[in-house]
Amino acid sequence: MRSVIEFFWQFLLGITSAVGFAALIVGGVAFGIGCAVCGCGYTWRRWRRRALGRPPEK
């Protein structure tokens, strides 16, 4: 009986770890893509123009 409980405990720990690790990877990728999009010069200039109320450049 003890080995069954140990198996289920390790199984639960493994599943929880796998889900947590996957969430960490997905969150890191989303954060990196967000930084790349918001950090590029075109997006930054466009956002600043809109925030300051300037008309778009032609």
Beta strands, then each sheet from edge to edge (+ up, - down):
end
